[in-house]
Amino acid sequence: MGIIVHHLENSRSQRVLWLLEELQLPYEVVRYGRESTTGRAPKAVADIHPLGKLSLLQDGSLTLAESGLIFEHLLGKSPVDIGQPIDPIIRQRYQLFMHYAEGSLMPPLFALLVLNRMGDAARAAISELKQSFAEHLTWMNAELETRVWFAADSFTAADVMMSFPLEAARQRGGLDSRYEKLNLFLERVHAGRRIAPRWPRADLTRLPDTSSRSENSTPVPVSTSLCVSRSGRRASSRTIIFQASQAVHSS
């Protein structure tokens, strides 16, 4: 068994798919819709890992959870060099943003998304969180004032790691036109992440819409297709979609 990515629609796991394309590693995808009542991954995911959360990656006998661990594992399998830079100063920046994306940036953003659904009862907490998150946005924007990518002069896996929270922030977290450099970064990300029609851009950038999902999902295999990385090279991939209805795919 080769590499299998368990991918929840409109989630952090989009970064794993992008990284695999950059690393030009062959893989298969098992794609899951969200439960209609909770917006979470289907309960069937717990059969793969007891926490029942995605992203998950299987590689032979290994089952890996957590984006950072998955990134480290995949970066060690490919000769494509977008991992830790050799220069110690640049390496520290790379490590900073690899950990910052999930450790500092996602928690307040996720809290904002949840509290925004609670209305007046959460208004005071929302105001404080927005102010706190704006400080993150200001700092990140300043970091890109004199550079194109977060860690180094060239693209690295740290930029892949940073992509999802910034896309989510632009949707609902206050990342607007005031943060010019962050918006330019996302434009570069979208220009470089040329993924085939099987993964339409909307699927990679919009936040979950759980209104029409069913809790009863069945895996449906679809045809083999190709994705395109920033380098323009293609990595073969195969998709299985967990949907309540019949599989939907592009060829």
PAZAPA-4460 file (N, C-alpha, C; in steps of 0.05 Angstrom, whole numbers, plus 32768, in hexadecimal, padded with zeros to 4 digits):
% residues 251
    n_x    n_y    n_z   ca_x   ca_y   ca_z    c_x    c_y    c_z   seq   type   mol
   8011   7FE8   8000   8000   8000   8000   8012   8019   8000     1      M     A
   800C   802B   7FEE   801B   8044   7FEC   800F   8059   7FFE     2      G     A
   8014   8072   7FF7   800A   8089   8007   7FEC   808D   8002     3      I     A
   7FDD   808F   8018   7FC0   8095   8017   7FBB   80AD   8029     4      I     A
   7FAF   80C1   801D   7FA7   80D9   802C   7F8A   80D8   8032     5      V     A
   7F82   80DB   804B   7F66   80DD   8053   7F60   80FB   8055     6      H     A
   7F50   8105   8043   7F4C   8122   803F   7F2F   812A   8045     7      H     A
   7F2C   813C   8058   7F11   8147   805E   7F0E   8160   804E     8      L     A
   7EF7   8163   8041   7EF2   817A   8030   7EF6   8194   803F     9      E     A
   7F02   81A8   8031   7F05   81C3   803C   7F13   81C2   8058    10      N     A
   7F2A   81B6   8059   7F38   81B3   8073   7F56   81B5   8070    11      S     A
   7F63   81B3   8087   7F80   81B5   8087   7F8E   81A0   8075    12      R     A
   7F81   818A   8070   7F8E   8174   8061   7F93   817C   8044    13      S     A
   7F87   8192   803B   7F8E   819B   801F   7FAC   81A0   801D    14      Q     A
   7FB9   81A8   8033   7FD5   81AD   8032   7FE5   8194   802C    15      R     A
   7FDC   817D   8037   7FEA   8164   8032   7FE9   815D   8014    16      V     A
   7FD2   8161   8007   7FCF   815C   7FEB   7FE2   816E   7FDB    17      L     A
   7FE3   8187   7FE2   7FF5   819A   7FD4   8012   8192   7FD8    18      W     A
   801A   818B   7FF1   8035   8183   7FF6   803D   816A   7FE5    19      L     A
   802B   8157   7FE3   8031   813F   7FD4   8036   8146   7FB6    20      L     A
   8027   8159   7FAC   802B   8162   7F90   8046   816F   7F8E    21      E     A
   804E   8180   7FA1   8068   818D   7FA0   807E   8179   7FA1    22      E     A
   807A   8164   7FB1   808F   814F   7FB5   808E   813A   7F9F    23      L     A
   807A   813B   7F8E   8077   8129   7F77   8076   810B   7F80    24      Q     A
   8067   8107   7F96   8064   80EC   7FA1   8049   80E1   7F98    25      L     A
   8048   80C8   7F8F   802E   80BC   7F88   801D   80B6   7FA1    26      P     A
   8003   80B9   7F9E   7FF2   80B5   7FB6   7FD6   80AF   7FAD    27      Y     A
   7FC6   80A6   7FC0   7FA9   80A3   7FBD   7F9B   80B5   7FD1    28      E     A
   7F83   80BD   7FCB   7F73   80CF   7FDC   7F59   80C1   7FE4    29      V     A
   7F53   80C1   7FFD   7F38   80BA   8007   7F2B   80D4   8010    30      V     A
   7F17   80DC   8003   7F0B   80F7   8008   7EF1   80F4   8017    31      R     A
   7EEE   8104   802C   7ED7   8102   803E   7EC6   811C   803D    32      Y     A
   7EAB   8119   803D   7E9A   812F   8042   7E96   8133   805F    33      G     A
   7E8C   814A   8068   7E88   8150   8084   7E6C   8147   808D    34      R     A
   7E6A   813F   80A6   7E4F   8139   80B1   7E3E   8152   80B1    35      E     A
   7E24   814E   80AB   7E13   8165   80A8   7E0D   8174   80C2    36      S     A
   7E0D   8165   80D8   7E06   8172   80F2   7E1D   817E   8100    37      T     A
   7E35   8174   80FD   7E4C   817D   810C   7E61   818B   80FB    38      T     A
   7E61   8185   80E1   7E76   8190   80CF   7E90   8181   80D2    39      G     A
   7E90   816B   80E1   7EA9   815C   80E6   7EAC   8145   80D2    40      R     A
   7EC3   8138   80D4   7EC7   8121   80C3   7EB4   810A   80CB    41      A     A
   7EAE   80F8   80B8   7E9C   80E2   80BE   7EA8   80D0   80D4    42      P     A
   7E96   80C2   80E3   7EA0   80B1   80F9   7EB1   809A   80EF    43      K     A
   7EAF   8094   80D5   7EBF   807E   80CA   7EDD   8084   80CC    44      A     A
   7EE5   809D   80CE   7F01   80A4   80D0   7F0E   8098   80E9    45      V     A
   7EFE   8094   80FE   7F09   8088   8117   7F12   806B   8113    46      A     A
   7F09   805E   80FD   7F12   8043   80F7   7F2F   8044   80EE    47      D     A
   7F38   805B   80E4   7F54   805D   80DA   7F66   8067   80F0    48      I     A
   7F5C   807B   8100   7F6C   8085   8116   7F58   808B   812D    49      H     A
   7F5F   8083   8145   7F4B   8085   815B   7F41   80A2   8161    50      P     A
   7F51   80B6   815B   7F48   80D2   815F   7F32   80DA   814C    51      L     A
   7F30   80CC   8135   7F1B   80D2   8122   7F1D   80ED   8115    52      G     A
   7F35   80F8   8113   7F39   8113   8107   7F4C   8111   80EF    53      K     A
   7F48   8124   80DD   7F59   8126   80C5   7F69   8140   80C6    54      L     A
   7F81   8140   80BB   7F8C   812F   80A6   7F97   8115   80B2    55      S     A
   7F95   8100   80A1   7FA3   80E7   80A7   7FB1   80DE   808E    56      L     A
   7FC8   80D1   8091   7FD7   80C6   807B   7FDF   80AA   8082    57      L     A
   7FDB   8098   806F   7FE4   807C   8071   7FFB   8078   805D    58      Q     A
   8010   806C   8067   8027   8066   8055   8031   804A   805D    59      D     A
   8028   8036   804E   802E   801A   8056   8021   8014   8070    60      G     A
   8031   800B   8084   8026   8004   809E   8022   801C   80B1    61      S     A
   802B   8033   80A8   802A   804B   80B9   800F   805A   80B5    62      L     A
   8004   8063   80CB   7FED   8076   80CA   7FF5   808E   80DA    63      T     A
   7FF6   80A5   80CD   8000   80BE   80D9   7FEA   80D3   80DB    64      L     A
   7FE8   80DF   80F3   7FD6   80F6   80F7   7FE7   810F   80FC    65      A     A
   7FDA   8126   80FB   7FE6   8140   80FF   7FF6   8149   80E7    66      E     A
   7FEF   8161   80DE   7FFB   816C   80C5   8019   816E   80C6    67      S     A
   8024   8177   80DD   8041   817A   80DF   8050   8160   80DC    68      G     A
   8046   814B   80EA   8053   8131   80E7   8051   8126   80CB    69      L     A
   803A   8129   80BF   8036   8120   80A3   8049   812F   8090    70      I     A
   804D   8149   8094   805F   8158   8084   807C   814D   8087    71      F     A
   8085   8149   80A0   80A0   813F   80A4   80A4   8124   8097    72      E     A
   8090   8113   8099   8092   80F8   808D   8095   80FA   806E    73      H     A
   8084   810A   8062   8084   810D   8045   809E   811B   803B    74      L     A
   80A6   812F   8049   80BF   813D   8040   80D7   812B   8040    75      L     A
   80D6   8116   8052   80EC   8103   8053   80EC   80EE   803D    76      G     A
   80D6   80EE   802D   80D3   80D9   8019   80D9   80E2   7FFD    77      K     A
   80DE   80FC   7FF9   80E1   8107   7FDE   80FB   8116   7FDB    78      S     A
   8108   8114   7FC4   8120   8124   7FBF   811B   8141   7FB9    79      P     A
   8101   8149   7FB5   80FB   8165   7FB0   8100   8175   7FCA    80      V     A
   8111   8189   7FC8   811B   8197   7FDF   810B   81B0   7FE6    81      D     A
   80F5   81AD   7FF5   80E6   81C4   7FFF   80E4   81C2   801D    82      I     A
   80F5   81B1   802A   80F4   81AD   8047   8107   81C1   8055    83      G     A
   8112   81B8   806B   8122   81CA   807C   813A   81D5   806D    84      Q     A
   813D   81EF   806B   8155   81FB   805E   816E   81F5   806E    85      P     A
   8185   81F6   8061   819F   81F0   806E   81A8   8208   807F    86      I     A
   81A4   8220   8075   81AD   8238   8084   819E   8239   809F    87      D     A
   81AD   823C   80B5   81A0   823A   80D0   818C   8250   80D5    88      P     A
   8190   8268   80CB   817D   827E   80CF   8163   8279   80C0    89      I     A
   8166   8271   80A7   814E   826B   8097   8140   8252   80A1    90      I     A
   8150   823F   80AB   8144   8227   80B7   8132   822E   80CF    91      R     A
   813B   8241   80DF   812B   8249   80F6   8110   8255   80ED    92      Q     A
   8111   8266   80D8   80F8   8271   80CE   80E6   825B   80C3    93      R     A
   80F1   8248   80B5   80E2   8232   80AA   80D4   8223   80C1    94      Y     A
   80E3   821C   80D6   80D7   820E   80ED   80C2   821F   80FB    95      Q     A
   80C7   8239   80FD   80B3   824B   8109   8098   8249   80FC    96      L     A
   8098   824C   80E1   807E   824D   80D3   8072   8231   80D0    97      F     A
   8082   821C   80D0   8077   8201   80D0   8067   81FC   80EA    98      M     A
   8070   8207   8100   8062   8203   811A   804D   8219   811F    99      H     A
   8053   8231   8116   8041   8248   811B   8026   8244   810F   100      Y     A
   8024   8238   80F8   800B   8236   80E9   7FF6   8228   80FA   101      A     A
   7FFD   8212   8107   7FEA   8203   8118   7FEC   820B   8135   102      E     A
   8004   8212   813F   8007   8217   815C   7FFC   8231   8165   103      G     A
   7FFF   8247   8155   7FF6   8261   815D   7FE0   826D   814C   104      S     A
   7FE0   8267   8132   7FCE   8274   811F   7FB3   8267   811E   105      L     A
   7FB1   824D   811D   7F98   823F   811B   7F86   8241   8133   106      M     A
   7F91   823F   814C   7F7E   823F   8164   7F6C   8258   8165   107      P     A
   7F77   8271   8164   7F64   8287   8165   7F52   8289   814C   108      P     A
   7F5C   8281   8135   7F4B   8281   811E   7F34   826E   8121   109      L     A
   7F39   8256   812B   7F24   8242   812F   7F10   824C   8143   110      F     A
   7F1A   8258   8159   7F08   8263   816D   7EF6   8278   8162   111      A     A
   7F01   8289   8150   7EF0   829E   8143   7EDA   8291   8132   112      L     A
   7EE1   827D   8123   7ECD   8270   8112   7EB7   8264   8123   113      L     A
   7EBE   8258   813A   7EA9   824C   814B   7E98   8261   8158   114      V     A
   7EA5   8276   8163   7E96   828A   8172   7E84   829B   8160   115      L     A
   7E8C   829E   8147   7E7C   82AD   8133   7E61   82A0   812F   116      N     A
   7E5F   8286   8135   7E46   8278   8132   7E34   827B   814A   117      R     A
   7E3E   8286   8160   7E2F   8287   8179   7E20   82A1   817D   118      M     A
   7E24   82B5   816C   7E14   82CD   816E   7E1B   82DF   8185   119      G     A
   7E07   82EC   8191   7E0B   8301   81A5   7E19   82F7   81BE   120      D     A
   7E14   82DE   81C5   7E20   82D3   81DD   7E3E   82D3   81DD   121      A     A
   7E4A   82D3   81C5   7E67   82D1   81C3   7E73   82EC   81B9   122      A     A
   7E64   8301   81B9   7E6D   831A   81AD   7E87   8325   81BA   123      R     A
   7E88   8325   81D4   7EA0   8330   81E2   7EB8   831F   81DC   124      A     A
   7EB5   8305   81DC   7ECC   82F3   81D6   7ED5   82F6   81B9   125      A     A
   7EC2   82FA   81A7   7EC9   82FD   818B   7ED9   8317   8187   126      I     A
   7ED1   832D   8194   7EE0   8346   8192   7EFD   8343   819B   127      S     A
   7F01   8335   81B1   7F1C   8332   81BC   7F2C   8320   81AA   128      E     A
   7F20   830A   81A0   7F2E   82F8   818E   7F36   8306   8174   129      L     A
   7F24   8316   8169   7F29   8324   8150   7F42   8336   8153   130      K     A
   7F43   8344   816A   7F5A   8356   816F   7F74   8345   8171   131      Q     A
   7F72   832F   817F   7F8A   831D   8182   7F92   8312   8167   132      S     A
   7F7F   830A   8157   7F86   82FE   813D   7F91   8313   812A   133      F     A
   7F87   832B   812C   7F91   8341   811B   7FAF   8346   8121   134      A     A
   7FB8   8341   8139   7FD4   8343   813F   7FE4   832E   8130   135      E     A
   7FD9   8316   812E   7FE6   8301   811E   7FE8   830A   8101   136      H     A
   7FD2   8314   80F6   7FD2   831C   80DA   7FE6   8333   80D5   137      L     A
   7FE7   8346   80E7   7FFA   835C   80E4   8017   8352   80E5   138      T     A
   801D   8340   80F7   8038   8335   80F9   8040   8326   80E0   139      W     A
   802E   8314   80D6   8034   8304   80BE   8037   8316   80A6   140      M     A
   8026   832B   80A4   8028   833D   808D   8043   834B   808D   141      N     A
   804C   8353   80A5   8066   8360   80A7   807D   834D   80A0   142      A     A
   807A   8334   80A7   808E   8320   80A0   8092   831D   8082   143      E     A
   807E   8323   8073   807F   8321   8056   8085   833B   8048   144      L     A
   808B   8350   8057   8091   836A   804B   80AA   8368   803A   145      E     A
   80BE   8359   8042   80D8   8358   8033   80DE   833D   8028   146      T     A
   80CA   832B   8027   80CF   8310   801C   80B5   8306   800E   147      R     A
   80B9   82F3   7FFD   80A3   82E7   7FEE   8096   82D0   7FFC   148      V     A
   80A7   82BF   8008   809E   82A7   8017   80A4   82AA   8034   149      W     A
   8097   829B   8045   8099   829F   8062   80B5   8298   806D   150      F     A
   80C0   8281   8065   80D8   8277   8072   80F2   827F   8063   151      A     A
   80F2   827D   8049   810A   8280   8039   8105   8290   8020   152      A     A
   811A   8294   8010   8117   82A3   7FF7   8108   8293   7FE3   153      D     A
   8107   8278   7FE6   80F8   8267   7FD4   80E2   8259   7FE3   154      S     A
   80D0   824D   7FD5   80B9   823F   7FE0   80C2   8227   7FF1   155      F     A
   80B5   8223   8008   80BA   820C   8019   80A0   8200   8023   156      T     A
   80A3   81EA   8031   808B   81DD   803D   807E   81EF   8052   157      A     A
   808D   8201   805D   8081   8214   8071   806B   8225   8064   158      A     A
   806E   822B   804A   8059   823B   803C   8040   822A   8038   159      D     A
   8044   8210   8033   802D   81FE   8031   801E   81FD   804C   160      V     A
   802D   81FB   8062   8021   81FA   807C   8012   8213   8083   161      M     A
   801C   822A   807B   800F   8244   8081   7FF6   8249   806F   162      M     A
   7FF3   823B   805A   7FDF   8242   8046   7FC3   823F   8051   163      S     A
   7FBC   8229   805E   7FA0   8225   8066   7F96   823A   807B   164      F     A
   7FA5   823F   8091   7F9A   8253   80A3   7F97   826F   8096   165      P     A
   7FA8   8276   8084   7FA5   8290   8076   7F8D   8290   8063   166      L     A
   7F89   827A   8056   7F71   8278   8045   7F58   827A   8056   167      E     A
   7F57   826C   806C   7F40   826D   807E   7F3D   8289   808A   168      A     A
   7F53   8296   8090   7F52   82B2   809B   7F47   82C5   8087   169      A     A
   7F4D   82C1   806D   7F42   82D3   8059   7F24   82CF   8055   170      R     A
   7F1B   82B6   805A   7EFE   82B1   8058   7EEF   82BD   806F   171      Q     A
   7EF8   82B9   8088   7EE8   82C1   809F   7EF9   82CB   80B7   172      R     A
   7F12   82D0   80B3   7F23   82D7   80CA   7F2E   82F3   80C9   173      G     A
   7F24   8304   80B7   7F2D   8320   80B7   7F44   8327   80A5   174      G     A
   7F4E   8313   8095   7F64   8319   8083   7F58   8327   806B   175      L     A
   7F5A   8341   806A   7F4E   8351   8055   7F64   8360   8046   176      D     A
   7F5C   8375   8037   7F6E   8384   8026   7F83   8393   8036   177      S     A
   7F80   8397   8050   7F94   83A4   8060   7FAE   8395   8061   178      R     A
   7FAC   837B   805D   7FC4   8369   805F   7FCD   8362   8044   179      Y     A
   7FD9   8375   8036   7FE0   8372   801A   7FF3   835B   8016   180      E     A
   8008   8358   8026   801C   8343   8022   8011   8327   8026   181      K     A
   7FFE   8324   8039   7FF2   830A   803C   7FE0   8303   8025   182      L     A
   7FD2   8316   801A   7FC2   8311   8002   7FD3   830A   7FEA   183      N     A
   7FEA   8318   7FE8   7FFC   8311   7FD2   8007   82F5   7FD5   184      L     A
   800D   82ED   7FEE   8016   82D2   7FF3   8001   82BD   7FEA   185      F     A
   7FE8   82C2   7FF1   7FD2   82B0   7FE9   7FCF   82AF   7FCA   186      L     A
   7FD3   82C5   7FBD   7FD2   82C5   7FA0   7FE8   82B4   7F94   187      E     A
   8000   82B6   7FA0   8016   82A5   7F97   8010   8287   7F9C   188      R     A
   8004   8282   7FB3   7FFC   8266   7FBA   7FE8   825B   7FA5   189      V     A
   7FD4   826B   7F9F   7FBF   8261   7F8C   7FCA   825F   7F70   190      H     A
   7FDD   8270   7F69   7FE9   826E   7F4E   7FFB   8256   7F4C   191      A     A
   8007   824E   7F62   801A   8238   7F61   800D   821D   7F66   192      G     A
   7FF6   821D   7F74   7FE9   8203   7F7B   7FD5   81FC   7F65   193      R     A
   7FE0   81F4   7F4E   7FCF   81EE   7F37   7FC5   81D1   7F39   194      R     A
   7FB0   81CD   7F47   7FA6   81B2   7F4B   7F90   81AD   7F37   195      I     A
   7F8F   8194   7F2C   7F7D   818D   7F16   7F60   8191   7F1E   196      A     A
   7F4E   8191   7F0A   7F31   8197   7F0F   7F25   8185   7F24   197      P     A
   7F31   816E   7F29   7F27   815C   7F3E   7F27   816A   7F59   198      R     A
   7F39   817D   7F5D   7F3B   818D   7F75   7F36   81AA   7F6E   199      W     A
   7F1D   81B3   7F69   7F18   81CF   7F61   7F21   81E2   7F77   200      P     A
   7F29   81F9   7F6F   7F34   820D   7F82   7F21   8212   7F99   201      R     A
   7F07   8213   7F92   7EF3   8219   7FA8   7EF6   8205   7FBE   202      A     A
   7EFC   81EC   7FB7   7EFE   81D7   7FCC   7F15   81DC   7FDE   203      D     A
   7F29   81EA   7FD4   7F42   81EE   7FE3   7F42   8208   7FF3   204      L     A
   7F2F   821A   7FED   7F30   8234   7FFA   7F18   823C   800A   205      T     A
   7F00   8230   8005   7EE9   8238   8014   7EE7   8227   802E   206      R     A
   7ED8   8232   8041   7ED4   8225   805A   7EBC   8212   8059   207      L     A
   7EB9   8200   806C   7EA5   81EB   8069   7E88   81F6   8067   208      P     A
   7E79   81EA   8056   7E5C   81ED   8054   7E50   81D2   805B   209      D     A
   7E45   81CF   8073   7E3C   81B5   807C   7E1E   81B1   8079   210      T     A
   7E11   81C2   806A   7DF4   81C1   8069   7DE9   81A9   805C   211      S     A
   7DF8   819C   8049   7DEC   8187   8039   7DFB   816D   803C   212      S     A
   7E0B   8169   8051   7E1A   8151   8054   7E0C   813C   8065   213      R     A
   7E10   8123   8060   7E04   810E   806E   7E18   8100   8081   214      S     A
   7E0E   80F5   8097   7E20   80E7   80A9   7E26   80CB   809F   215      E     A
   7E17   80C1   808C   7E1A   80A6   8082   7E2A   80A7   8068   216      N     A
   7E44   80A2   806A   7E55   80A4   8052   7E60   808A   804B   217      S     A
   7E63   8085   8031   7E6E   806C   8027   7E84   8072   8013   218      T     A
   7E9B   8064   8015   7EB1   8069   8003   7EAA   8061   7FE6   219      P     A
   7EAF   8073   7FD3   7EAA   806D   7FB7   7EC4   8072   7FA7   220      V     A
   7ECF   805E   7F9A   7EE8   8063   7F8B   7EE1   8072   7F71   221      P     A
   7EF3   8084   7F69   7EF0   8091   7F4F   7F09   808D   7F3F   222      V     A
   7F09   8097   7F27   7F1F   8091   7F14   7F39   809F   7F1B   223      S     A
   7F4F   8093   7F12   7F69   809F   7F15   7F6B   80B9   7F06   224      T     A
   7F78   80CD   7F12   7F7B   80E7   7F05   7F96   80F2   7F0B   225      S     A
   7F9D   810A   7F01   7FB7   8116   7F05   7FB4   8131   7F11   226      L     A
   7FC7   8138   7F23   7FC9   8153   7F2E   7FE2   8160   7F24   227      C     A
   7FE3   817B   7F26   7FFA   818A   7F1C   8006   819A   7F33   228      V     A
   8020   8198   7F38   802D   81A7   7F4D   8036   81C2   7F43   229      S     A
   8042   81D2   7F54   804D   81EC   7F4C   8062   81E9   7F37   230      R     A
   8070   81D2   7F37   8086   81CE   7F23   807A   81C7   7F08   231      S     A
   8060   81C1   7F06   8054   81B9   7EED   8056   819B   7EE9   232      G     A
   8064   818C   7EFA   8066   816F   7EF7   804D   8162   7F03   233      R     A
   8047   814A   7EFA   802E   813D   7F02   8035   8126   7F15   234      R     A
   8024   8123   7F29   8026   810C   7F3B   800C   80FC   7F39   235      A     A
   800E   80E2   7F34   7FF6   80D2   7F31   7FE7   80D0   7F4B   236      S     A
   7FCD   80D1   7F4A   7FBD   80CE   7F63   7FA3   80C1   7F5C   237      S     A
   7F97   80B4   7F70   7F7D   80A7   7F6D   7F6C   80B0   7F84   238      R     A
   7F52   80B5   7F7F   7F41   80C0   7F94   7F2A   80AC   7F9B   239      T     A
   7F25   80AA   7FB5   7F0C   809D   7FBE   7EFD   80B2   7FCE   240      I     A
   7EE4   80B6   7FC8   7ED4   80CB   7FD5   7EC0   80BF   7FE8   241      I     A
   7EBF   80C8   8001   7EAB   80C0   8013   7E94   80D3   8010   242      F     A
   7E7E   80CA   8004   7E67   80DB   7FFF   7E4E   80CB   8006   243      Q     A
   7E39   80D9   800D   7E1F   80CB   8012   7E13   80C2   7FF8   244      A     A
   7E19   80D1   7FE3   7E0E   80CB   7FC8   7E23   80BF   7FB7   245      S     A
   7E1F   80BE   7F9D   7E33   80B3   7F8B   7E4B   80C5   7F88   246      Q     A
   7E61   80B9   7F80   7E7A   80C8   7F7E   7E78   80DE   7F69   247      A     A
   7E85   80F4   7F6F   7E86   810B   7F5D   7EA4   810F   7F56   248      V     A
   7EAA   810F   7F3C   7EC6   8112   7F35   7EC9   811F   7F1A   249      H     A
   7EE1   8129   7F16   7EE8   8135   7EFC   7EFE   8124   7EF0   250      S     A
   7EFE   8122   7ED6   7F13   8112   7EC9   7F1E   8122   7EB2   251      S     A
***
